[in-house]
C-alpha cells in the first residue's frame, strides 16, 4: 500500500480527473489525501476524503479572453496561489508523509514541496495550455512565464537546481488526453497519455428526460456564465441560430433563464444538467472548447461546434477542427446564420461523427483513470525512481 | 514618412483589420487607431494570421507581423493597438512610395 498526496486547484476541471484516479487507487487498497481548499474540494470529494486545508483566497482581476487571459492567469492566479498555498502544502507533506506527491500542472506548490523533500512527484495535465505551447512563436511571453517559474523556484530555496521544470515532473507526467487529439505522439517516455478520467462523478443533478423528443436530433449548447455583455450576447445569437430548426432539432441550452427570454418550445433552457448522462443522447454540442466538455463529448463520439474564449480553449478548438470532429467559430463574431450552418453541418455530414468516434476509440485505448493509477503505482513502487 | 503618408497608412491598416474581422458594426465600429487587437477587437490567432498575410500581400515581405510580435514583451503584446501595427509597417519602410 502506498500513500498519495494530491495537490490541486479549487476548480472543477482540476479536481474531477484526479478524483477519478483517486477512487481507482483507493479501490486497490492505497491511501489518498488531498491538499486544497476544504470549502471548495469537499462538495466534489465527499465527506470521507482526507483533505489537508490550504485555506481559501479570492484571486481577482483575471481577464477572461485573449492572450491577456493567459498573462493574468499567471500573475493574478498561479503565482499568488503558489505563494499562498506553499506553507499549507509543506505542512500536509510533513504530516501525511506521502510516498508520491501528485500535483496539478499549475498547482506549483506541490512540485516545490516534493522537490524540497526529495519525494517522487507526478504532474497531472488537466488542461492543454502548456502542452499546446501557445507562445512557441512569442519568445518574450514565454520568457516572462519562465521568469515567474524561476522566481518561485528560488524563493523555495531550490535555486541551485538549474534544470528544474516545475511544469513537468521528471518522473511521471499524466496527460488527460490522447496523442490523436493532441496531434502528436512525440512525447518523452515518462509522459502517459491516458485520455480523460471521467468515471465516478456522482450524478445528483436531475433532468426533465420526458421533454426529449426521440423523433428530433439533439444539440447541447453549454458556454457557461460570462461576465461581460459581449459574451452574454452569444445566447441571443445561438437562439436565433436554432429558432428555425424546431421541426428537426431540440436544443438543451445551459443558461440562466434571464439570459433567454421568450425561447421557443424546442429550446430547453436549464441551469444545471447531468452532462455525462445527457451526452449519449446528443447529436452535437456547442461549447467553449474547455477540456472537460470536449473530452466528455468526444468520449461519446459527439461532434462539436467550438467557440473558444480563453486559456487552453483555442488549443482544444484547433485540435477538434484539425481532426475533423467539429467546426471552429469565432465566439464573438459568429453570426446566427454561421452558427446554424455549423450545427447543420455536424448533423448532416457523418464524417464529423466518424472523426469524433476515432477520438473516442483513442480515449478508450488510452486507459483513463485505471491507466493513470497504474502508472502512479509503478512510480510509488520504485525505491529510487529515475528522473528523465 | 511624412504625416499624410502616415495617416494614409493608418487608414489602410484599419481597412485591412475590418476585412479580417468582418463588417458586423458591433465590431467594425470599434476599429480605431487606439483599439487593442486582443482585448478591444478580440482578434484570435486565426485572425492575426489572416492579418499578417494581408499585410504581407499589401506591403511586401519586409512586413513580417509574426516576427514583429515575436520581438514584443508580453505587456506590449496584450496592449498592441492598430496604431502600433501601422507604425511597424511604416518603420519597415514598406509603406513609403505608394
Interface residues (C-beta under 8 A of the other chain):
Chain A: X63 X65 X66 X67 X68 X71 X134 X137 X138 X139 X140 X141 X144 X230 X233 X308 X314 X328 X330 X331 X332 X333 X335
Chain B: X21 X22 X24 X26 X27 X38 X39 X42 X43 X44 X45 X46 X47 X66 X69 X70 X71 X72 X73 X74 X75 X77 X78
